[in-house]
Amino acid sequence: MITIIDGYRVNYFDDLNQLDKPIKDGELGSEIASEWKRIRRSMMKIATTIKFIPQATKYIKLQSLLRLIAMMLLVSGLLVIIMTQFSPLTGNVTVTFVFSFMAACALIASRFAGKEVAKSIDAYFKEHYKKYGFIREQLKNEVQKLIYTLAIYIKRTGEKSEDHPIKLYNADYKGIEILKHPWILRKNYIAVVKQKK
């Protein structure tokens, strides 16, 4: 929950449905359950804004199309392999390579389209910072409360902070210790809550 809410602060919109059931069932406590509707509403205000950003929607459609093409090419390559196993035709390796190469190109192109989506979303929110700044500050406060809640839980159970690492996209929270910073293959920080002695 910490990671997902924190992600919304940097326009990383993860699926909220995965949180609904455990929260509703009270797995994260009654306080979080009672607050969740309000928090979710704030997050959706940010996420649903994307459909009003023409540049972003254009690249989202392109990205989806490229992924579909890549999937179709991979399936076609597999079908060629299967079909040539039961026929005297040869050259299946070459044909499969061509399909695989084209699928890889489509996937790479979809990654570039994804980057353009991210750029257009970032540009929009920077331009309308005042409109969404308050919501982002609310989300920051919610994450901070969850970090304190996790610290209390760890202290009560006598567990170690290292056993409960947190993925964060922002490092501006109190009571955490950053273990790993973002790099090429990881976009987030790895942190743990600080334990008072």
Backbone as JSON, one array per atom type, in Angstrom:
{
  "sequence": "MITIIDGYRVNYFDDLNQLDKPIKDGELGSEIASEWKRIRRSMMKIATTIKFIPQATKYIKLQSLLRLIAMMLLVSGLLVIIMTQFSPLTGNVTVTFVFSFMAACALIASRFAGKEVAKSIDAYFKEHYKKYGFIREQLKNEVQKLIYTLAIYIKRTGEKSEDHPIKLYNADYKGIEILKHPWILRKNYIAVVKQKK",
  "N": [[0.84, -1.2, 0.0], [1.95, 1.24, 0.77], [3.88, 1.57, -1.24], [2.27, 1.7, -3.57], [0.59, 3.98, -3.17], [2.55, 5.95, -2.87], [3.65, 5.81, -5.42], [1.71, 7.07, -6.99], [2.26, 9.7, -6.58], [4.27, 10.25, -8.32], [3.2, 9.86, -10.76], [2.94, 7.14, -11.34], [0.75, 4.9, -11.97], [-0.58, 2.45, -10.45], [-2.67, -0.51, -10.25], [-5.51, -0.14, -8.31], [-7.4, -1.9, -7.45], [-6.33, -4.21, -6.4], [-5.86, -3.6, -3.79], [-8.31, -3.14, -2.64], [-9.91, -5.38, -1.64], [-8.31, -6.67, 0.53], [-8.2, -4.46, 2.26], [-10.88, -3.87, 2.72], [-11.58, -6.22, 4.0], [-10.36, -5.81, 6.37], [-7.69, -6.41, 6.82], [-5.6, -4.66, 7.02], [-6.15, -3.16, 9.18], [-8.6, -1.26, 11.08], [-8.56, 1.55, 11.02], [-7.23, 2.26, 8.63], [-9.01, 1.07, 6.85], [-11.29, 2.67, 7.2], [-10.4, 5.07, 6.21], [-9.77, 4.58, 3.6], [-11.57, 4.97, 1.38], [-11.61, 7.75, 1.0], [-8.88, 8.24, 0.49], [-8.52, 6.72, -1.83], [-10.24, 8.04, -3.59], [-8.89, 10.46, -3.93], [-6.57, 9.56, -5.22], [-7.65, 8.57, -7.59], [-8.53, 10.9, -8.77], [-6.21, 11.98, -9.76], [-5.29, 9.9, -11.46], [-7.38, 9.56, -13.39], [-7.17, 11.82, -14.85], [-5.53, 11.48, -17.0], [-6.92, 10.74, -19.33], [-7.69, 13.15, -20.33], [-5.54, 14.27, -21.45], [-4.44, 14.84, -24.46], [-2.03, 14.18, -25.91], [-0.94, 12.14, -24.35], [-2.95, 10.12, -24.43], [-2.86, 9.49, -27.12], [-0.33, 8.29, -27.42], [-0.65, 6.17, -25.65], [-2.54, 4.58, -26.95], [-1.02, 3.91, -29.2], [1.05, 2.49, -28.0], [-0.36, 0.27, -26.96], [-1.23, -0.89, -29.37], [1.22, -1.59, -30.56], [2.15, -3.49, -28.73], [0.23, -5.46, -29.08], [0.73, -6.17, -31.74], [3.32, -7.2, -31.44], [2.78, -9.45, -29.83], [1.17, -10.95, -31.58], [3.01, -11.49, -33.61], [4.88, -13.08, -32.24], [3.28, -15.3, -31.59], [2.69, -16.15, -34.19], [5.25, -16.92, -35.02], [5.68, -19.12, -33.34], [3.65, -20.81, -34.27], [4.6, -21.34, -36.83], [6.86, -22.88, -36.23], [5.61, -25.13, -35.03], [3.98, -26.06, -37.16], [5.87, -26.72, -39.15], [7.1, -28.86, -38.03], [5.55, -31.0, -38.59], [5.55, -31.25, -41.29], [7.12, -31.48, -44.58], [8.36, -29.1, -45.07], [11.02, -26.72, -45.02], [13.25, -24.33, -43.48], [12.14, -23.18, -41.31], [13.54, -22.1, -39.15], [14.68, -19.72, -40.05], [12.38, -18.25, -40.75], [11.1, -18.13, -38.24], [13.03, -16.68, -36.84], [12.84, -14.22, -38.19], [10.19, -13.46, -37.53], [10.5, -13.29, -34.73], [12.43, -11.28, -34.52], [11.03, -9.09, -35.61], [8.98, -8.93, -33.71], [10.47, -8.24, -31.46], [11.35, -5.72, -32.26], [8.9, -4.37, -32.33], [8.23, -4.45, -29.62], [10.3, -2.92, -28.51], [9.74, -0.48, -29.73], [7.3, -0.03, -28.49], [8.12, 0.47, -25.92], [9.41, 2.93, -26.24], [7.18, 4.43, -26.93], [5.85, 4.27, -24.52], [7.57, 5.79, -22.92], [7.12, 8.28, -24.02], [4.5, 8.64, -23.27], [4.82, 8.9, -20.5], [6.38, 11.25, -20.44], [4.6, 13.17, -21.51], [2.56, 13.11, -19.59], [3.96, 13.91, -17.27], [4.69, 16.5, -18.1], [2.16, 17.7, -18.29], [1.22, 17.64, -15.62], [3.14, 19.2, -14.39], [2.62, 21.63, -15.54], [0.11, 22.1, -14.52], [0.46, 22.31, -11.77], [-0.46, 23.61, -9.41], [-3.14, 22.89, -9.29], [-3.11, 20.15, -8.73], [-1.32, 19.88, -6.71], [-2.13, 19.98, -4.0], [-3.49, 17.55, -3.64], [-1.42, 15.74, -4.06], [0.17, 16.35, -1.89], [-1.49, 15.5, 0.14], [-1.45, 12.74, -0.36], [1.21, 12.23, 0.18], [1.23, 12.68, 2.93], [-0.44, 10.58, 3.74], [1.11, 8.34, 3.09], [3.22, 8.8, 4.82], [1.94, 8.43, 7.29], [1.36, 5.7, 7.07], [3.91, 4.64, 7.06], [4.72, 5.23, 9.67], [2.85, 3.62, 10.96], [3.7, 1.09, 10.14], [6.17, 1.04, 11.4], [5.38, 0.97, 14.1], [4.06, -1.49, 14.14], [6.21, -3.25, 13.61], [7.78, -2.8, 15.86], [6.07, -3.69, 17.91], [5.8, -6.41, 17.32], [8.35, -7.27, 17.5], [9.93, -7.79, 15.37], [12.42, -7.45, 12.7], [13.4, -4.48, 10.99], [14.64, -4.84, 8.55], [13.43, -7.05, 7.55], [11.18, -6.13, 6.41], [11.29, -4.55, 3.86], [10.78, -1.51, 1.97], [9.51, -0.34, -1.09], [10.04, 2.69, -2.64], [9.19, 5.65, -4.48], [9.73, 8.18, -3.91], [11.87, 9.92, -1.66], [11.36, 11.53, 0.48], [10.41, 11.17, 3.1], [9.85, 10.95, 6.66], [11.55, 9.08, 9.22], [12.64, 6.91, 7.84], [15.16, 4.77, 6.4], [17.3, 4.84, 3.73], [18.27, 2.19, 1.77], [18.96, 1.36, -0.79], [19.5, 3.11, -3.84], [17.75, 4.51, -6.74], [18.52, 3.17, -10.0], [19.74, 2.22, -13.28], [18.31, -0.23, -13.84], [16.36, -0.17, -11.92], [13.72, 1.76, -10.76], [13.04, 2.73, -8.34], [13.53, 3.56, -4.81], [14.94, 1.51, -2.23], [13.94, 1.02, 0.97], [13.95, 1.04, 4.61], [12.11, 1.14, 7.7], [13.14, 3.28, 10.34], [14.21, 2.17, 13.48], [13.52, 3.02, 16.79], [15.67, 3.01, 19.54]],
  "CA": [[0.0, 0.0, 0.0], [2.89, 2.36, 0.81], [4.49, 1.7, -2.57], [1.27, 2.1, -4.56], [0.2, 5.38, -2.94], [3.73, 6.76, -3.17], [3.79, 5.82, -6.87], [0.79, 8.05, -7.57], [2.88, 11.03, -6.47], [5.18, 10.44, -9.46], [2.44, 9.44, -11.95], [3.0, 5.7, -11.59], [-0.61, 4.56, -11.58], [-0.79, 1.01, -10.29], [-4.07, -0.91, -10.1], [-5.97, 0.0, -6.92], [-8.32, -2.99, -7.11], [-5.61, -5.21, -5.61], [-5.89, -3.19, -2.39], [-9.68, -3.02, -2.15], [-10.39, -6.53, -0.85], [-7.67, -6.8, 1.84], [-8.55, -3.32, 3.11], [-12.29, -4.07, 3.1], [-11.6, -7.35, 4.93], [-9.75, -5.38, 7.62], [-6.35, -6.98, 6.98], [-4.65, -3.59, 7.33], [-6.63, -2.42, 10.35], [-9.86, -0.52, 10.94], [-8.3, 2.96, 10.7], [-6.96, 2.34, 7.19], [-10.26, 0.72, 6.17], [-12.22, 3.81, 7.25], [-9.82, 6.17, 5.45], [-9.43, 4.15, 2.25], [-12.43, 5.58, 0.36], [-11.14, 9.12, 0.77], [-7.56, 8.17, -0.14], [-8.73, 6.18, -3.18], [-10.85, 9.1, -4.39], [-7.82, 11.41, -4.26], [-5.69, 8.92, -6.2], [-8.36, 8.47, -8.87], [-8.59, 12.24, -9.36], [-4.97, 12.13, -10.52], [-5.2, 8.88, -12.5], [-8.36, 9.75, -14.46], [-6.8, 13.02, -15.6], [-4.78, 11.06, -18.19], [-7.78, 10.71, -20.52], [-7.87, 14.52, -20.8], [-4.25, 14.71, -22.01], [-4.46, 14.28, -25.83], [-0.74, 13.59, -26.29], [-0.78, 10.89, -23.61], [-3.88, 9.11, -24.95], [-2.38, 9.08, -28.45], [0.78, 7.35, -27.25], [-1.17, 4.97, -24.97], [-3.13, 3.75, -28.01], [0.09, 3.4, -30.02], [1.74, 1.47, -27.2], [-1.22, -0.92, -26.93], [-1.2, -1.48, -30.71], [2.54, -2.21, -30.76], [2.21, -4.7, -27.9], [-0.63, -6.45, -29.74], [1.48, -6.63, -32.92], [4.43, -8.05, -30.95], [2.19, -10.72, -29.39], [0.74, -11.68, -32.78], [4.22, -11.96, -34.3], [5.43, -14.19, -31.46], [2.38, -16.45, -31.78], [2.9, -16.6, -35.57], [6.53, -17.63, -35.04], [5.47, -20.42, -32.69], [2.84, -21.62, -35.17], [5.49, -21.79, -37.91], [7.66, -23.99, -35.67], [4.72, -26.3, -34.86], [3.53, -26.55, -38.47], [6.97, -27.33, -39.9], [7.47, -30.13, -37.39], [4.71, -32.05, -39.16], [5.53, -31.15, -42.75], [8.47, -31.54, -45.15], [8.88, -27.76, -45.33], [12.21, -26.33, -44.27], [13.4, -22.88, -43.35], [11.38, -22.67, -40.15], [14.43, -21.33, -38.27], [14.79, -18.38, -40.63], [11.07, -17.58, -40.61], [10.91, -17.86, -36.81], [13.95, -15.58, -36.49], [12.27, -12.98, -38.73], [9.04, -13.12, -36.67], [11.02, -12.91, -33.41], [13.1, -9.98, -34.69], [9.97, -8.08, -35.79], [8.3, -8.8, -32.42], [11.38, -7.48, -30.59], [11.3, -4.31, -32.72], [7.61, -3.82, -31.9], [8.3, -4.26, -28.16], [11.2, -1.78, -28.26], [8.97, 0.71, -30.12], [6.26, 0.2, -27.46], [8.82, 1.08, -24.76], [9.58, 4.35, -26.57], [5.85, 5.04, -26.83], [5.6, 4.39, -23.07], [8.34, 6.94, -22.42], [6.42, 9.48, -24.48], [3.32, 8.76, -22.39], [5.32, 9.42, -19.21], [6.81, 12.64, -20.65], [3.42, 14.04, -21.68], [1.87, 13.18, -18.3], [4.78, 14.77, -16.4], [4.58, 17.89, -18.58], [0.83, 18.19, -17.95], [1.11, 17.87, -14.18], [4.02, 20.34, -14.05], [1.9, 22.82, -16.01], [-1.06, 22.28, -13.64], [0.95, 21.91, -10.45], [-1.31, 24.15, -8.34], [-4.4, 22.15, -9.28], [-2.94, 18.8, -8.17], [-0.33, 19.92, -5.63], [-2.77, 19.69, -2.71], [-3.77, 16.1, -3.6], [-0.13, 15.04, -3.91], [0.59, 16.57, -0.5], [-2.34, 14.59, 0.92], [-0.93, 11.38, -0.56], [2.48, 12.16, 0.92], [0.86, 12.55, 4.35], [-0.98, 9.23, 3.95], [2.26, 7.43, 3.07], [3.97, 9.03, 6.07], [1.18, 7.76, 8.36], [1.53, 4.25, 6.89], [5.29, 4.33, 7.48], [4.69, 5.21, 11.14], [2.07, 2.44, 11.34], [4.58, -0.06, 9.94], [7.19, 1.09, 12.46], [4.72, 0.53, 15.33], [3.83, -2.93, 13.99], [7.5, -3.94, 13.74], [8.2, -2.69, 17.26], [5.19, -4.55, 18.73], [6.03, -7.83, 17.03], [9.75, -7.58, 17.76], [10.6, -8.17, 14.13], [13.46, -6.55, 12.23], [13.01, -3.61, 9.88], [15.21, -5.4, 7.32], [12.51, -8.07, 7.04], [10.05, -5.42, 5.79], [11.78, -3.46, 3.0], [9.74, -0.74, 1.29], [9.88, 0.29, -2.36], [9.55, 4.06, -2.67], [9.59, 6.47, -5.62], [10.15, 9.44, -3.29], [12.64, 9.66, -0.45], [11.16, 12.68, 1.37], [9.62, 10.78, 4.27], [10.56, 10.85, 7.94], [11.57, 7.77, 9.86], [13.09, 5.83, 6.97], [16.58, 4.71, 6.04], [17.44, 4.39, 2.34], [19.3, 1.16, 1.6], [19.39, 1.35, -2.2], [18.99, 4.22, -4.64], [17.36, 4.11, -8.1], [19.57, 3.1, -11.03], [19.24, 1.88, -14.63], [17.35, -1.32, -13.84], [15.38, -0.01, -10.84], [13.27, 3.15, -10.71], [12.64, 3.11, -6.99], [14.42, 3.38, -3.66], [14.62, 0.44, -1.27], [14.11, 1.65, 2.28], [13.38, 0.39, 5.79], [11.77, 2.12, 8.74], [14.12, 3.37, 11.42], [13.7, 1.69, 14.77], [14.04, 3.73, 17.95], [16.24, 2.09, 20.56]],
  "C": [[0.88, 1.26, 0.0], [3.44, 2.62, -0.58], [3.49, 2.23, -3.59], [0.87, 3.57, -4.39], [1.35, 6.32, -3.27], [3.92, 6.88, -4.68], [2.9, 6.84, -7.55], [1.35, 9.47, -7.48], [3.8, 11.33, -7.65], [4.53, 9.91, -10.75], [2.66, 7.99, -12.33], [1.7, 5.12, -11.06], [-0.83, 3.05, -11.56], [-2.27, 0.73, -10.05], [-4.47, -0.89, -8.62], [-6.87, -1.15, -6.48], [-7.64, -4.05, -6.24], [-5.6, -4.87, -4.12], [-7.29, -3.24, -1.78], [-10.11, -4.15, -1.21], [-9.68, -6.66, 0.5], [-8.0, -5.66, 2.8], [-9.99, -3.49, 3.63], [-12.41, -5.19, 4.13], [-10.93, -7.02, 6.26], [-8.36, -5.9, 7.87], [-5.31, -5.92, 7.35], [-5.13, -2.7, 8.48], [-7.86, -1.57, 10.05], [-9.65, 0.94, 10.54], [-8.06, 3.14, 9.2], [-8.23, 2.04, 6.39], [-11.21, 1.91, 6.11], [-11.72, 4.98, 6.4], [-9.69, 5.86, 3.96], [-10.27, 4.81, 1.16], [-11.94, 6.97, -0.01], [-9.8, 9.13, 0.05], [-7.7, 7.73, -1.6], [-9.3, 7.25, -4.12], [-9.79, 10.12, -4.84], [-6.9, 10.85, -5.35], [-6.35, 8.85, -7.57], [-8.51, 9.82, -9.56], [-7.35, 12.49, -10.23], [-4.97, 11.18, -11.72], [-6.14, 9.13, -13.67], [-8.08, 10.99, -15.29], [-6.14, 12.66, -16.93], [-5.64, 11.12, -19.45], [-8.06, 12.1, -21.08], [-6.57, 15.1, -21.36], [-4.13, 14.09, -23.4], [-3.17, 13.57, -26.22], [-0.54, 12.24, -25.61], [-1.68, 9.8, -24.17], [-3.45, 8.6, -26.31], [-1.28, 8.03, -28.32], [0.36, 6.07, -26.52], [-1.77, 4.01, -26.0], [-2.04, 3.12, -28.88], [0.82, 2.28, -29.29], [0.95, 0.17, -27.16], [-1.2, -1.65, -28.27], [0.12, -2.21, -30.95], [2.7, -3.49, -29.95], [1.37, -5.83, -28.52], [0.09, -7.04, -30.96], [2.6, -7.58, -32.5], [3.91, -9.42, -30.53], [1.79, -11.58, -30.58], [1.94, -12.25, -33.54], [4.85, -13.15, -33.57], [4.6, -15.46, -31.62], [2.57, -17.03, -33.18], [4.19, -17.4, -35.69], [6.41, -19.02, -34.44], [4.66, -21.37, -33.59], [3.66, -22.17, -36.33], [6.32, -22.98, -37.44], [6.82, -25.26, -35.57], [4.35, -26.91, -36.21], [4.66, -27.26, -39.23], [7.48, -28.62, -39.27], [6.72, -31.3, -38.02], [4.59, -31.95, -40.68], [6.96, -31.19, -43.28], [9.09, -30.18, -45.42], [10.1, -27.47, -44.47], [12.26, -24.81, -44.15], [12.66, -22.29, -42.17], [12.24, -21.82, -39.22], [14.52, -19.89, -38.75], [13.49, -17.59, -40.43], [10.81, -17.21, -39.16], [11.8, -16.72, -36.35], [13.38, -14.24, -36.95], [11.09, -12.52, -37.87], [9.51, -12.61, -35.31], [11.67, -11.53, -33.45], [12.07, -8.86, -34.8], [9.22, -7.85, -34.47], [9.15, -7.98, -31.45], [11.36, -6.01, -30.95], [10.01, -3.63, -32.26], [7.61, -3.54, -30.39], [9.17, -3.07, -27.79], [10.47, -0.48, -28.59], [7.9, 1.03, -29.08], [6.87, 0.83, -26.21], [9.02, 2.57, -25.0], [8.26, 5.09, -26.49], [5.49, 5.25, -25.36], [6.34, 5.57, -22.46], [7.69, 8.26, -22.82], [5.16, 9.73, -23.66], [3.74, 9.42, -21.08], [5.71, 10.9, -19.34], [5.61, 13.58, -20.73], [2.63, 14.19, -20.38], [2.63, 14.09, -17.34], [4.64, 16.23, -16.78], [3.23, 18.49, -18.18], [0.73, 18.54, -16.47], [2.03, 19.0, -13.7], [3.32, 21.65, -14.42], [0.73, 23.15, -15.09], [-0.72, 21.9, -12.19], [0.01, 22.38, -9.32], [-2.6, 23.35, -8.19], [-4.27, 20.81, -8.56], [-1.94, 18.75, -7.0], [-0.9, 19.53, -4.28], [-3.02, 18.19, -2.57], [-2.48, 15.33, -3.37], [0.41, 15.19, -2.48], [-0.21, 15.67, 0.44], [-1.8, 13.15, 0.84], [0.39, 11.2, 0.18], [2.2, 11.95, 2.4], [0.33, 11.15, 4.68], [0.15, 8.2, 3.99], [3.05, 7.55, 4.37], [3.27, 8.34, 7.24], [1.36, 6.24, 8.29], [2.93, 3.8, 7.3], [5.36, 4.26, 9.0], [3.94, 3.98, 11.65], [2.92, 1.18, 11.22], [5.64, -0.12, 11.04], [6.62, 0.58, 13.79], [4.51, -0.98, 15.3], [5.12, -3.71, 14.21], [7.97, -3.94, 15.19], [7.38, -3.63, 18.16], [5.5, -6.03, 18.55], [7.47, -8.26, 17.32], [10.5, -8.04, 16.53], [11.66, -7.15, 13.75], [12.96, -5.73, 11.05], [13.47, -4.19, 8.54], [14.3, -6.46, 6.7], [11.28, -7.46, 6.36], [10.54, -4.25, 4.94], [10.61, -2.8, 2.25], [10.29, -0.2, -0.02], [9.23, 1.67, -2.4], [10.03, 4.78, -3.93], [10.04, 7.85, -5.16], [10.88, 9.11, -1.99], [12.47, 10.78, 0.58], [10.26, 12.38, 2.56], [10.48, 10.72, 5.51], [10.55, 9.41, 8.43], [11.95, 6.61, 8.96], [14.6, 5.9, 6.76], [16.67, 4.11, 4.64], [18.58, 3.39, 2.25], [19.85, 1.15, 0.18], [18.72, 2.5, -2.94], [18.58, 3.72, -6.03], [18.6, 4.05, -9.01], [18.94, 2.59, -12.32], [18.14, 0.84, -14.61], [16.3, -1.23, -12.74], [15.01, 1.46, -10.7], [12.99, 3.64, -9.3], [13.77, 2.95, -5.97], [14.0, 2.12, -2.92], [14.94, 1.02, 0.1], [13.57, 0.72, 3.39], [13.02, 1.46, 6.79], [12.86, 2.1, 9.8], [13.48, 2.93, 12.72], [14.35, 2.45, 15.9], [14.51, 2.73, 18.99], [15.69, 2.43, 21.93]]
}
